[in-house]
Amino acid sequence: MTTNATTATLAPPARIGKAAVGALGLLALSTGALESVVSPTIPLLERELDMSQSEGALLSIVLLITGALVTPLAGKFGDRYGGKRVLILLMAVVSAGGTVSALAPNLPVLLLGQVLQGAMVGALPLSFIVVRKHLPAGESKVAIGVVSGLFVGGGMVGMLSAGPVAEQLSRHWMFALPTMAVVATMLLVHRLMPADPPGRTDGAGIDWPGLLLLSGMLVTLMLVLALAPEAASQPLVLAALVLALAAFVTGWVRVERRAASPMIDLRMLARPAIWKACVLTFVICLGTAMAVYLVPQLLDERGDGYGFGASATEIGLFLLPGAVAATLAGPLGGMGDRRFGSRAVVTTGVVTMAVSLVVLAAVHTEVWHLVVGKALIALANGLCVTAMMTSTATAVDRNDTGIATSLILVSRVLGYAVGGQLGGALLTAATPSGSDVAAESAYVTGFVVAGVVTSLALFVTRTLRKGVTA
């Protein structure tokens, strides 16, 4: 009986065929499309929902914030209950979020929909786990590549289609159509993908207090940045939020230091390789986020002598080269890291990004200036983040890889959140009362600030080792 039990335990999961991998790929394509519809239509949504630029910036990053909170939980739940089961549940949440976004009559409801859609960030790694359980190493790499590529391709489809759908039908349909595709492909995955057995767990529980405090910290930080331009009219509210933010940060640090299995192990930040990688990731993503928000706004702007009055469809086309550059940056960053080391790759990326941002501040009179600048910034960001993830993963023990990379993820989210909200705050502060046109100086200031902050990363890159470890 012992032999039979051992045999049953060691028996590999059922092998999956091309149809199941194809279903996962179609699901990734659908979620990628749903994720990317907001970026090119932010100016359109600001007009239709009467949003300020700060509120538009919040809308552009809330999905990413939710994803950062969901991703570490998804892996633990996948091990505990089975990858397929958790994947289907997360995609059900994403489908509900897409439906809420499609029906949203105002900004608060749309934000709720985006919060729910953020579950897709945790669902994609789960699909990789499922593939690895059901396929041998060589075939699983191919399958993961297919799924990853289709997710990126879905992002490009969403970016190109969001504008035409929103302008020809309505903003509701640009969420509804990819949501329908997500539901259909989710059902297909459920039918074709065999269930995988739960994996072994370390016996540690979920760090719920740490998760709740981190959620409160991120939400409060976003509110502080969103209300900063209106500090003169609401000083008490802003002061209360700052105090609440300080309380969340203090409580979160104390909880994480005492937790048996913390969501984010802060003790690892004491390692030079880790804190340097986190600082670099935060600074680089802050600069990127400001450009990601400011470029579409400037393309849409209808100022006197500046801006281009581009439609949502045109903005999607103008942003496409940046999406392509970001796609190429991942493999290029990995190859560069192996050949030249992380310091060379990160330094190249930082210099490229800082120069591009400063040049955009000085020269933005033609559409191609913004298209080329945005593409270079996306490429530089991809190079830097890939090098940071690779170097961090190789600078720690294998058992600490998940903890270390989660710190990078949180740094990335904070950088995007602060950068996006800072860009929105600058435009809001520079928009006269009763007008929807921000002063050109706000864009110049935004690009300059982003460039200067990004260049500060060079002080950290100088201390990195030349090899592949940070």
VEXLORO-57713 format. One record per residue (C-alpha): residue number from 1; residue in one letter; x, y, z. Coordinates in steps of 0.5 Angstrom, whole numbers, plus 500, padded with zeros to 3 digits. Example, Ala and Ser with C-alpha at 12.3 -4.5 7.8 and 13.67 -1.06 7.14 Angstrom:
<resi:1 | resn:A | x:525 | y:491 | z:516>
<resi:2 | resn:S | x:527 | y:498 | z:514>
//
This chain:
<resi:1 | resn:M | x:500 | y:500 | z:500>
<resi:2 | resn:T | x:506 | y:505 | z:502>
<resi:3 | resn:T | x:509 | y:503 | z:495>
<resi:4 | resn:N | x:502 | y:505 | z:491>
<resi:5 | resn:A | x:501 | y:511 | z:495>
<resi:6 | resn:T | x:508 | y:513 | z:493>
<resi:7 | resn:T | x:507 | y:512 | z:486>
<resi:8 | resn:A | x:501 | y:516 | z:486>
<resi:9 | resn:T | x:504 | y:522 | z:489>
<resi:10 | resn:L | x:510 | y:522 | z:484>
<resi:11 | resn:A | x:505 | y:521 | z:478>
<resi:12 | resn:P | x:506 | y:527 | z:474>
<resi:13 | resn:P | x:500 | y:531 | z:472>
<resi:14 | resn:A | x:496 | y:529 | z:466>
<resi:15 | resn:R | x:500 | y:532 | z:460>
<resi:16 | resn:I | x:496 | y:538 | z:456>
<resi:17 | resn:G | x:496 | y:538 | z:448>
<resi:18 | resn:K | x:496 | y:544 | z:444>
<resi:19 | resn:A | x:489 | y:546 | z:444>
<resi:20 | resn:A | x:490 | y:547 | z:452>
<resi:21 | resn:V | x:496 | y:551 | z:451>
<resi:22 | resn:G | x:492 | y:555 | z:445>
<resi:23 | resn:A | x:486 | y:556 | z:450>
<resi:24 | resn:L | x:491 | y:559 | z:455>
<resi:25 | resn:G | x:494 | y:564 | z:449>
<resi:26 | resn:L | x:487 | y:566 | z:447>
<resi:27 | resn:L | x:486 | y:568 | z:455>
<resi:28 | resn:A | x:492 | y:572 | z:455>
<resi:29 | resn:L | x:491 | y:575 | z:448>
<resi:30 | resn:S | x:484 | y:577 | z:451>
<resi:31 | resn:T | x:486 | y:580 | z:458>
<resi:32 | resn:G | x:492 | y:584 | z:455>
<resi:33 | resn:A | x:487 | y:587 | z:450>
<resi:34 | resn:L | x:483 | y:589 | z:456>
<resi:35 | resn:E | x:489 | y:591 | z:460>
<resi:36 | resn:S | x:491 | y:596 | z:455>
<resi:37 | resn:V | x:484 | y:600 | z:453>
<resi:38 | resn:V | x:485 | y:605 | z:458>
<resi:39 | resn:S | x:492 | y:608 | z:456>
<resi:40 | resn:P | x:490 | y:611 | z:449>
<resi:41 | resn:T | x:483 | y:614 | z:452>
<resi:42 | resn:I | x:485 | y:617 | z:458>
<resi:43 | resn:P | x:484 | y:624 | z:455>
<resi:44 | resn:L | x:477 | y:622 | z:452>
<resi:45 | resn:L | x:475 | y:619 | z:459>
<resi:46 | resn:E | x:477 | y:625 | z:462>
<resi:47 | resn:R | x:472 | y:629 | z:458>
<resi:48 | resn:E | x:466 | y:624 | z:458>
<resi:49 | resn:L | x:467 | y:623 | z:466>
<resi:50 | resn:D | x:469 | y:630 | z:467>
<resi:51 | resn:M | x:475 | y:628 | z:471>
<resi:52 | resn:S | x:481 | y:632 | z:473>
<resi:53 | resn:Q | x:488 | y:630 | z:470>
<resi:54 | resn:S | x:490 | y:628 | z:477>
<resi:55 | resn:E | x:484 | y:623 | z:477>
<resi:56 | resn:G | x:486 | y:621 | z:470>
<resi:57 | resn:A | x:493 | y:619 | z:472>
<resi:58 | resn:L | x:490 | y:615 | z:478>
<resi:59 | resn:L | x:485 | y:611 | z:473>
<resi:60 | resn:S | x:492 | y:610 | z:469>
<resi:61 | resn:I | x:495 | y:606 | z:475>
<resi:62 | resn:V | x:490 | y:603 | z:479>
<resi:63 | resn:L | x:490 | y:597 | z:476>
<resi:64 | resn:L | x:497 | y:596 | z:477>
<resi:65 | resn:I | x:497 | y:597 | z:484>
<resi:66 | resn:T | x:492 | y:592 | z:485>
<resi:67 | resn:G | x:496 | y:587 | z:481>
<resi:68 | resn:A | x:502 | y:588 | z:486>
<resi:69 | resn:L | x:498 | y:586 | z:492>
<resi:70 | resn:V | x:494 | y:580 | z:488>
<resi:71 | resn:T | x:500 | y:577 | z:485>
<resi:72 | resn:P | x:504 | y:574 | z:491>
<resi:73 | resn:L | x:497 | y:572 | z:494>
<resi:74 | resn:A | x:496 | y:568 | z:487>
<resi:75 | resn:G | x:502 | y:564 | z:488>
<resi:76 | resn:K | x:501 | y:562 | z:495>
<resi:77 | resn:F | x:493 | y:560 | z:493>
<resi:78 | resn:G | x:496 | y:557 | z:487>
<resi:79 | resn:D | x:500 | y:552 | z:491>
<resi:80 | resn:R | x:495 | y:551 | z:496>
<resi:81 | resn:Y | x:489 | y:550 | z:492>
<resi:82 | resn:G | x:491 | y:548 | z:485>
<resi:83 | resn:G | x:493 | y:553 | z:479>
<resi:84 | resn:K | x:488 | y:552 | z:475>
<resi:85 | resn:R | x:482 | y:553 | z:480>
<resi:86 | resn:V | x:485 | y:560 | z:482>
<resi:87 | resn:L | x:487 | y:562 | z:475>
<resi:88 | resn:I | x:479 | y:561 | z:474>
<resi:89 | resn:L | x:477 | y:564 | z:480>
<resi:90 | resn:L | x:482 | y:570 | z:478>
<resi:91 | resn:M | x:479 | y:571 | z:471>
<resi:92 | resn:A | x:472 | y:571 | z:474>
<resi:93 | resn:V | x:474 | y:577 | z:478>
<resi:94 | resn:V | x:477 | y:580 | z:472>
<resi:95 | resn:S | x:471 | y:579 | z:468>
<resi:96 | resn:A | x:467 | y:582 | z:473>
<resi:97 | resn:G | x:471 | y:588 | z:473>
<resi:98 | resn:G | x:471 | y:589 | z:466>
<resi:99 | resn:T | x:463 | y:589 | z:466>
<resi:100 | resn:V | x:463 | y:594 | z:472>
<resi:101 | resn:S | x:468 | y:598 | z:467>
<resi:102 | resn:A | x:463 | y:597 | z:461>
<resi:103 | resn:L | x:457 | y:599 | z:465>
<resi:104 | resn:A | x:461 | y:605 | z:469>
<resi:105 | resn:P | x:457 | y:611 | z:469>
<resi:106 | resn:N | x:462 | y:615 | z:473>
<resi:107 | resn:L | x:469 | y:615 | z:475>
<resi:108 | resn:P | x:468 | y:612 | z:482>
<resi:109 | resn:V | x:465 | y:606 | z:479>
<resi:110 | resn:L | x:470 | y:606 | z:473>
<resi:111 | resn:L | x:476 | y:606 | z:479>
<resi:112 | resn:L | x:472 | y:600 | z:482>
<resi:113 | resn:G | x:472 | y:596 | z:475>
<resi:114 | resn:Q | x:479 | y:597 | z:474>
<resi:115 | resn:V | x:481 | y:595 | z:481>
<resi:116 | resn:L | x:477 | y:588 | z:480>
<resi:117 | resn:Q | x:481 | y:588 | z:473>
<resi:118 | resn:G | x:488 | y:588 | z:477>
<resi:119 | resn:A | x:487 | y:581 | z:478>
<resi:120 | resn:M | x:489 | y:579 | z:471>
<resi:121 | resn:V | x:496 | y:581 | z:473>
<resi:122 | resn:G | x:496 | y:575 | z:478>
<resi:123 | resn:A | x:493 | y:571 | z:473>
<resi:124 | resn:L | x:498 | y:571 | z:468>
<resi:125 | resn:P | x:504 | y:568 | z:472>
<resi:126 | resn:L | x:499 | y:563 | z:475>
<resi:127 | resn:S | x:498 | y:560 | z:467>
<resi:128 | resn:F | x:506 | y:559 | z:467>
<resi:129 | resn:I | x:505 | y:555 | z:473>
<resi:130 | resn:V | x:500 | y:551 | z:470>
<resi:131 | resn:V | x:504 | y:550 | z:464>
<resi:132 | resn:R | x:510 | y:548 | z:468>
<resi:133 | resn:K | x:506 | y:543 | z:471>
<resi:134 | resn:H | x:503 | y:539 | z:465>
<resi:135 | resn:L | x:509 | y:540 | z:460>
<resi:136 | resn:P | x:516 | y:538 | z:460>
<resi:137 | resn:A | x:521 | y:543 | z:461>
<resi:138 | resn:G | x:523 | y:544 | z:454>
<resi:139 | resn:E | x:516 | y:544 | z:451>
<resi:140 | resn:S | x:514 | y:549 | z:457>
<resi:141 | resn:K | x:519 | y:554 | z:455>
<resi:142 | resn:V | x:515 | y:554 | z:448>
<resi:143 | resn:A | x:508 | y:554 | z:451>
<resi:144 | resn:I | x:510 | y:560 | z:456>
<resi:145 | resn:G | x:513 | y:564 | z:450>
<resi:146 | resn:V | x:507 | y:563 | z:446>
<resi:147 | resn:V | x:503 | y:565 | z:452>
<resi:148 | resn:S | x:507 | y:571 | z:454>
<resi:149 | resn:G | x:507 | y:573 | z:447>
<resi:150 | resn:L | x:500 | y:573 | z:446>
<resi:151 | resn:F | x:499 | y:577 | z:452>
<resi:152 | resn:V | x:503 | y:583 | z:449>
<resi:153 | resn:G | x:500 | y:582 | z:442>
<resi:154 | resn:G | x:493 | y:583 | z:446>
<resi:155 | resn:G | x:496 | y:589 | z:449>
<resi:156 | resn:M | x:497 | y:592 | z:442>
<resi:157 | resn:V | x:490 | y:590 | z:440>
<resi:158 | resn:G | x:487 | y:593 | z:445>
<resi:159 | resn:M | x:491 | y:600 | z:444>
<resi:160 | resn:L | x:489 | y:600 | z:437>
<resi:161 | resn:S | x:482 | y:598 | z:438>
<resi:162 | resn:A | x:480 | y:602 | z:444>
<resi:163 | resn:G | x:480 | y:609 | z:440>
<resi:164 | resn:P | x:476 | y:607 | z:434>
<resi:165 | resn:V | x:471 | y:603 | z:439>
<resi:166 | resn:A | x:470 | y:608 | z:444>
<resi:167 | resn:E | x:469 | y:614 | z:438>
<resi:168 | resn:Q | x:465 | y:609 | z:433>
<resi:169 | resn:L | x:461 | y:606 | z:439>
<resi:170 | resn:S | x:462 | y:608 | z:446>
<resi:171 | resn:R | x:467 | y:608 | z:451>
<resi:172 | resn:H | x:463 | y:602 | z:454>
<resi:173 | resn:W | x:464 | y:598 | z:449>
<resi:174 | resn:M | x:471 | y:598 | z:449>
<resi:175 | resn:F | x:471 | y:595 | z:456>
<resi:176 | resn:A | x:465 | y:590 | z:454>
<resi:177 | resn:L | x:468 | y:587 | z:448>
<resi:178 | resn:P | x:475 | y:585 | z:451>
<resi:179 | resn:T | x:471 | y:582 | z:457>
<resi:180 | resn:M | x:466 | y:578 | z:453>
<resi:181 | resn:A | x:473 | y:575 | z:450>
<resi:182 | resn:V | x:476 | y:574 | z:457>
<resi:183 | resn:V | x:469 | y:570 | z:459>
<resi:184 | resn:A | x:469 | y:566 | z:453>
<resi:185 | resn:T | x:476 | y:564 | z:453>
<resi:186 | resn:M | x:476 | y:563 | z:461>
<resi:187 | resn:L | x:470 | y:558 | z:459>
<resi:188 | resn:L | x:475 | y:554 | z:454>
<resi:189 | resn:V | x:481 | y:554 | z:459>
<resi:190 | resn:H | x:476 | y:551 | z:464>
<resi:191 | resn:R | x:474 | y:546 | z:459>
<resi:192 | resn:L | x:481 | y:544 | z:456>
<resi:193 | resn:M | x:486 | y:545 | z:462>
<resi:194 | resn:P | x:486 | y:539 | z:466>
<resi:195 | resn:A | x:486 | y:540 | z:474>
<resi:196 | resn:D | x:493 | y:540 | z:477>
<resi:197 | resn:P | x:494 | y:538 | z:484>
<resi:198 | resn:P | x:495 | y:542 | z:490>
<resi:199 | resn:G | x:503 | y:543 | z:491>
<resi:200 | resn:R | x:506 | y:543 | z:498>
<resi:201 | resn:T | x:506 | y:549 | z:502>
<resi:202 | resn:D | x:511 | y:552 | z:507>
<resi:203 | resn:G | x:505 | y:551 | z:513>
<resi:204 | resn:A | x:506 | y:559 | z:514>
<resi:205 | resn:G | x:499 | y:563 | z:513>
<resi:206 | resn:I | x:497 | y:569 | z:509>
<resi:207 | resn:D | x:500 | y:575 | z:512>
<resi:208 | resn:W | x:493 | y:579 | z:512>
<resi:209 | resn:P | x:495 | y:585 | z:516>
<resi:210 | resn:G | x:501 | y:586 | z:512>
<resi:211 | resn:L | x:497 | y:586 | z:506>
<resi:212 | resn:L | x:491 | y:590 | z:508>
<resi:213 | resn:L | x:496 | y:596 | z:511>
<resi:214 | resn:L | x:500 | y:596 | z:504>
<resi:215 | resn:S | x:493 | y:597 | z:501>
<resi:216 | resn:G | x:492 | y:602 | z:505>
<resi:217 | resn:M | x:498 | y:605 | z:504>
<resi:218 | resn:L | x:498 | y:605 | z:497>
<resi:219 | resn:V | x:491 | y:608 | z:497>
<resi:220 | resn:T | x:492 | y:614 | z:501>
<resi:221 | resn:L | x:499 | y:615 | z:498>
<resi:222 | resn:M | x:495 | y:616 | z:491>
<resi:223 | resn:L | x:489 | y:620 | z:495>
<resi:224 | resn:V | x:495 | y:625 | z:497>
<resi:225 | resn:L | x:498 | y:626 | z:491>
<resi:226 | resn:A | x:491 | y:627 | z:487>
<resi:227 | resn:L | x:489 | y:632 | z:492>
<resi:228 | resn:A | x:496 | y:636 | z:493>
<resi:229 | resn:P | x:494 | y:641 | z:487>
<resi:230 | resn:E | x:488 | y:643 | z:491>
<resi:231 | resn:A | x:492 | y:643 | z:498>
<resi:232 | resn:A | x:490 | y:651 | z:499>
<resi:233 | resn:S | x:482 | y:649 | z:498>
<resi:234 | resn:Q | x:483 | y:643 | z:503>
<resi:235 | resn:P | x:489 | y:644 | z:507>
<resi:236 | resn:L | x:485 | y:640 | z:513>
<resi:237 | resn:V | x:483 | y:634 | z:509>
<resi:238 | resn:L | x:490 | y:633 | z:506>
<resi:239 | resn:A | x:494 | y:634 | z:513>
<resi:240 | resn:A | x:489 | y:628 | z:515>
<resi:241 | resn:L | x:491 | y:624 | z:509>
<resi:242 | resn:V | x:498 | y:625 | z:510>
<resi:243 | resn:L | x:498 | y:623 | z:518>
<resi:244 | resn:A | x:494 | y:617 | z:516>
<resi:245 | resn:L | x:499 | y:615 | z:511>
<resi:246 | resn:A | x:505 | y:616 | z:516>
<resi:247 | resn:A | x:500 | y:611 | z:520>
<resi:248 | resn:F | x:500 | y:606 | z:515>
<resi:249 | resn:V | x:507 | y:606 | z:513>
<resi:250 | resn:T | x:509 | y:605 | z:521>
<resi:251 | resn:G | x:504 | y:600 | z:522>
<resi:252 | resn:W | x:506 | y:596 | z:516>
<resi:253 | resn:V | x:513 | y:596 | z:517>
<resi:254 | resn:R | x:512 | y:594 | z:524>
<resi:255 | resn:V | x:508 | y:588 | z:522>
<resi:256 | resn:E | x:512 | y:586 | z:517>
<resi:257 | resn:R | x:518 | y:586 | z:521>
<resi:258 | resn:R | x:515 | y:581 | z:526>
<resi:259 | resn:A | x:511 | y:577 | z:521>
<resi:260 | resn:A | x:513 | y:569 | z:521>
<resi:261 | resn:S | x:512 | y:569 | z:513>
<resi:262 | resn:P | x:511 | y:577 | z:511>
<resi:263 | resn:M | x:508 | y:579 | z:505>
<resi:264 | resn:I | x:515 | y:583 | z:504>
<resi:265 | resn:D | x:521 | y:581 | z:508>
<resi:266 | resn:L | x:524 | y:588 | z:509>
<resi:267 | resn:R | x:530 | y:585 | z:513>
<resi:268 | resn:M | x:532 | y:584 | z:506>
<resi:269 | resn:L | x:533 | y:591 | z:504>
<resi:270 | resn:A | x:539 | y:591 | z:508>
<resi:271 | resn:R | x:543 | y:588 | z:503>
<resi:272 | resn:P | x:546 | y:593 | z:498>
<resi:273 | resn:A | x:544 | y:589 | z:492>
<resi:274 | resn:I | x:537 | y:589 | z:494>
<resi:275 | resn:W | x:536 | y:596 | z:496>
<resi:276 | resn:K | x:540 | y:599 | z:490>
<resi:277 | resn:A | x:536 | y:595 | z:486>
<resi:278 | resn:C | x:529 | y:598 | z:489>
<resi:279 | resn:V | x:532 | y:605 | z:489>
<resi:280 | resn:L | x:534 | y:604 | z:481>
<resi:281 | resn:T | x:527 | y:601 | z:480>
<resi:282 | resn:F | x:523 | y:606 | z:483>
<resi:283 | resn:V | x:527 | y:612 | z:480>
<resi:284 | resn:I | x:526 | y:609 | z:473>
<resi:285 | resn:C | x:519 | y:607 | z:473>
<resi:286 | resn:L | x:517 | y:614 | z:476>
<resi:287 | resn:G | x:521 | y:618 | z:470>
<resi:288 | resn:T | x:517 | y:613 | z:465>
<resi:289 | resn:A | x:510 | y:614 | z:469>
<resi:290 | resn:M | x:511 | y:621 | z:468>
<resi:291 | resn:A | x:512 | y:620 | z:460>
<resi:292 | resn:V | x:507 | y:615 | z:460>
<resi:293 | resn:Y | x:502 | y:620 | z:462>
<resi:294 | resn:L | x:504 | y:626 | z:459>
<resi:295 | resn:V | x:505 | y:624 | z:452>
<resi:296 | resn:P | x:498 | y:622 | z:451>
<resi:297 | resn:Q | x:495 | y:628 | z:454>
<resi:298 | resn:L | x:500 | y:633 | z:450>
<resi:299 | resn:L | x:498 | y:629 | z:444>
<resi:300 | resn:D | x:491 | y:631 | z:446>
<resi:301 | resn:E | x:492 | y:638 | z:448>
<resi:302 | resn:R | x:489 | y:643 | z:444>
<resi:303 | resn:G | x:493 | y:649 | z:447>
<resi:304 | resn:D | x:495 | y:656 | z:443>
<resi:305 | resn:G | x:501 | y:654 | z:439>
<resi:306 | resn:Y | x:502 | y:647 | z:443>
<resi:307 | resn:G | x:499 | y:640 | z:443>
<resi:308 | resn:F | x:496 | y:636 | z:437>
<resi:309 | resn:G | x:488 | y:635 | z:438>
<resi:310 | resn:A | x:489 | y:628 | z:436>
<resi:311 | resn:S | x:483 | y:623 | z:437>
<resi:312 | resn:A | x:483 | y:617 | z:441>
<resi:313 | resn:T | x:484 | y:613 | z:435>
<resi:314 | resn:E | x:490 | y:617 | z:433>
<resi:315 | resn:I | x:493 | y:617 | z:440>
<resi:316 | resn:G | x:493 | y:609 | z:440>
<resi:317 | resn:L | x:497 | y:609 | z:433>
<resi:318 | resn:F | x:502 | y:614 | z:436>
<resi:319 | resn:L | x:503 | y:610 | z:442>
<resi:320 | resn:L | x:504 | y:603 | z:438>
<resi:321 | resn:P | x:512 | y:604 | z:437>
<resi:322 | resn:G | x:513 | y:605 | z:444>
<resi:323 | resn:A | x:509 | y:598 | z:446>
<resi:324 | resn:V | x:513 | y:595 | z:440>
<resi:325 | resn:A | x:520 | y:598 | z:444>
<resi:326 | resn:A | x:517 | y:595 | z:451>
<resi:327 | resn:T | x:516 | y:588 | z:448>
<resi:328 | resn:L | x:523 | y:588 | z:445>
<resi:329 | resn:A | x:527 | y:591 | z:451>
<resi:330 | resn:G | x:525 | y:585 | z:455>
<resi:331 | resn:P | x:530 | y:580 | z:451>
<resi:332 | resn:L | x:535 | y:585 | z:449>
<resi:333 | resn:G | x:536 | y:587 | z:457>
<resi:334 | resn:G | x:537 | y:580 | z:458>
<resi:335 | resn:M | x:542 | y:579 | z:453>
<resi:336 | resn:G | x:545 | y:585 | z:455>
<resi:337 | resn:D | x:546 | y:583 | z:462>
<resi:338 | resn:R | x:549 | y:576 | z:460>
<resi:339 | resn:R | x:554 | y:579 | z:456>
<resi:340 | resn:F | x:556 | y:586 | z:459>
<resi:341 | resn:G | x:553 | y:586 | z:466>
<resi:342 | resn:S | x:547 | y:589 | z:469>
<resi:343 | resn:R | x:551 | y:596 | z:471>
<resi:344 | resn:A | x:552 | y:597 | z:463>
<resi:345 | resn:V | x:545 | y:595 | z:461>
<resi:346 | resn:V | x:542 | y:600 | z:467>
<resi:347 | resn:T | x:547 | y:606 | z:466>
<resi:348 | resn:T | x:545 | y:605 | z:458>
<resi:349 | resn:G | x:538 | y:605 | z:460>
<resi:350 | resn:V | x:538 | y:611 | z:465>
<resi:351 | resn:V | x:542 | y:615 | z:460>
<resi:352 | resn:T | x:537 | y:614 | z:454>
<resi:353 | resn:M | x:531 | y:615 | z:458>
<resi:354 | resn:A | x:534 | y:622 | z:462>
<resi:355 | resn:V | x:536 | y:625 | z:455>
<resi:356 | resn:S | x:530 | y:623 | z:452>
<resi:357 | resn:L | x:526 | y:626 | z:457>
<resi:358 | resn:V | x:530 | y:633 | z:457>
<resi:359 | resn:V | x:530 | y:633 | z:449>
<resi:360 | resn:L | x:522 | y:632 | z:450>
<resi:361 | resn:A | x:522 | y:638 | z:454>
<resi:362 | resn:A | x:525 | y:642 | z:449>
<resi:363 | resn:V | x:523 | y:639 | z:443>
<resi:364 | resn:H | x:515 | y:637 | z:442>
<resi:365 | resn:T | x:513 | y:641 | z:436>
<resi:366 | resn:E | x:512 | y:635 | z:432>
<resi:367 | resn:V | x:508 | y:629 | z:433>
<resi:368 | resn:W | x:514 | y:625 | z:431>
<resi:369 | resn:H | x:518 | y:628 | z:437>
<resi:370 | resn:L | x:513 | y:625 | z:442>
<resi:371 | resn:V | x:513 | y:618 | z:438>
<resi:372 | resn:V | x:520 | y:617 | z:438>
<resi:373 | resn:G | x:521 | y:620 | z:445>
<resi:374 | resn:K | x:516 | y:615 | z:448>
<resi:375 | resn:A | x:519 | y:609 | z:444>
<resi:376 | resn:L | x:526 | y:611 | z:447>
<resi:377 | resn:I | x:523 | y:612 | z:454>
<resi:378 | resn:A | x:519 | y:605 | z:454>
<resi:379 | resn:L | x:526 | y:601 | z:451>
<resi:380 | resn:A | x:530 | y:604 | z:456>
<resi:381 | resn:N | x:525 | y:602 | z:462>
<resi:382 | resn:G | x:525 | y:595 | z:459>
<resi:383 | resn:L | x:532 | y:595 | z:459>
<resi:384 | resn:C | x:533 | y:597 | z:466>
<resi:385 | resn:V | x:527 | y:593 | z:469>
<resi:386 | resn:T | x:529 | y:587 | z:466>
<resi:387 | resn:A | x:537 | y:588 | z:468>
<resi:388 | resn:M | x:534 | y:589 | z:475>
<resi:389 | resn:M | x:530 | y:583 | z:476>
<resi:390 | resn:T | x:535 | y:579 | z:473>
<resi:391 | resn:S | x:541 | y:581 | z:477>
<resi:392 | resn:T | x:537 | y:581 | z:484>
<resi:393 | resn:A | x:535 | y:574 | z:482>
<resi:394 | resn:T | x:542 | y:572 | z:482>
<resi:395 | resn:A | x:544 | y:576 | z:488>
<resi:396 | resn:V | x:540 | y:572 | z:493>
<resi:397 | resn:D | x:539 | y:565 | z:495>
<resi:398 | resn:R | x:534 | y:561 | z:491>
<resi:399 | resn:N | x:530 | y:560 | z:496>
<resi:400 | resn:D | x:530 | y:568 | z:497>
<resi:401 | resn:T | x:528 | y:569 | z:490>
<resi:402 | resn:G | x:521 | y:570 | z:491>
<resi:403 | resn:I | x:522 | y:575 | z:497>
<resi:404 | resn:A | x:527 | y:579 | z:493>
<resi:405 | resn:T | x:523 | y:580 | z:486>
<resi:406 | resn:S | x:517 | y:582 | z:490>
<resi:407 | resn:L | x:521 | y:588 | z:493>
<resi:408 | resn:I | x:522 | y:590 | z:486>
<resi:409 | resn:L | x:515 | y:589 | z:484>
<resi:410 | resn:V | x:513 | y:594 | z:490>
<resi:411 | resn:S | x:518 | y:599 | z:488>
<resi:412 | resn:R | x:516 | y:599 | z:481>
<resi:413 | resn:V | x:509 | y:600 | z:483>
<resi:414 | resn:L | x:511 | y:606 | z:487>
<resi:415 | resn:G | x:515 | y:609 | z:482>
<resi:416 | resn:Y | x:509 | y:608 | z:477>
<resi:417 | resn:A | x:504 | y:611 | z:482>
<resi:418 | resn:V | x:508 | y:617 | z:484>
<resi:419 | resn:G | x:510 | y:619 | z:477>
<resi:420 | resn:G | x:503 | y:618 | z:474>
<resi:421 | resn:Q | x:500 | y:622 | z:480>
<resi:422 | resn:L | x:506 | y:627 | z:480>
<resi:423 | resn:G | x:504 | y:628 | z:472>
<resi:424 | resn:G | x:497 | y:629 | z:473>
<resi:425 | resn:A | x:498 | y:634 | z:479>
<resi:426 | resn:L | x:503 | y:638 | z:475>
<resi:427 | resn:L | x:497 | y:639 | z:469>
<resi:428 | resn:T | x:492 | y:640 | z:474>
<resi:429 | resn:A | x:495 | y:646 | z:478>
<resi:430 | resn:A | x:497 | y:649 | z:471>
<resi:431 | resn:T | x:490 | y:649 | z:468>
<resi:432 | resn:P | x:486 | y:655 | z:470>
<resi:433 | resn:S | x:479 | y:655 | z:473>
<resi:434 | resn:G | x:474 | y:654 | z:468>
<resi:435 | resn:S | x:479 | y:651 | z:463>
<resi:436 | resn:D | x:481 | y:644 | z:460>
<resi:437 | resn:V | x:487 | y:646 | z:457>
<resi:438 | resn:A | x:494 | y:646 | z:461>
<resi:439 | resn:A | x:499 | y:651 | z:460>
<resi:440 | resn:E | x:505 | y:648 | z:456>
<resi:441 | resn:S | x:510 | y:650 | z:462>
<resi:442 | resn:A | x:507 | y:644 | z:466>
<resi:443 | resn:Y | x:509 | y:639 | z:460>
<resi:444 | resn:V | x:516 | y:642 | z:460>
<resi:445 | resn:T | x:516 | y:642 | z:468>
<resi:446 | resn:G | x:514 | y:635 | z:468>
<resi:447 | resn:F | x:519 | y:632 | z:463>
<resi:448 | resn:V | x:525 | y:636 | z:466>
<resi:449 | resn:V | x:523 | y:634 | z:473>
<resi:450 | resn:A | x:522 | y:626 | z:470>
<resi:451 | resn:G | x:529 | y:627 | z:467>
<resi:452 | resn:V | x:533 | y:630 | z:473>
<resi:453 | resn:V | x:530 | y:625 | z:477>
<resi:454 | resn:T | x:532 | y:619 | z:473>
<resi:455 | resn:S | x:539 | y:622 | z:472>
<resi:456 | resn:L | x:540 | y:621 | z:479>
<resi:457 | resn:A | x:540 | y:614 | z:478>
<resi:458 | resn:L | x:547 | y:614 | z:476>
<resi:459 | resn:F | x:549 | y:616 | z:483>
<resi:460 | resn:V | x:547 | y:609 | z:484>
<resi:461 | resn:T | x:549 | y:605 | z:478>
<resi:462 | resn:R | x:556 | y:607 | z:479>
<resi:463 | resn:T | x:556 | y:603 | z:485>
<resi:464 | resn:L | x:554 | y:597 | z:482>
<resi:465 | resn:R | x:558 | y:591 | z:480>
<resi:466 | resn:K | x:560 | y:590 | z:473>
<resi:467 | resn:G | x:558 | y:583 | z:473>
<resi:468 | resn:V | x:551 | y:580 | z:472>
<resi:469 | resn:T | x:550 | y:581 | z:480>
<resi:470 | resn:A | x:547 | y:587 | z:483>
//
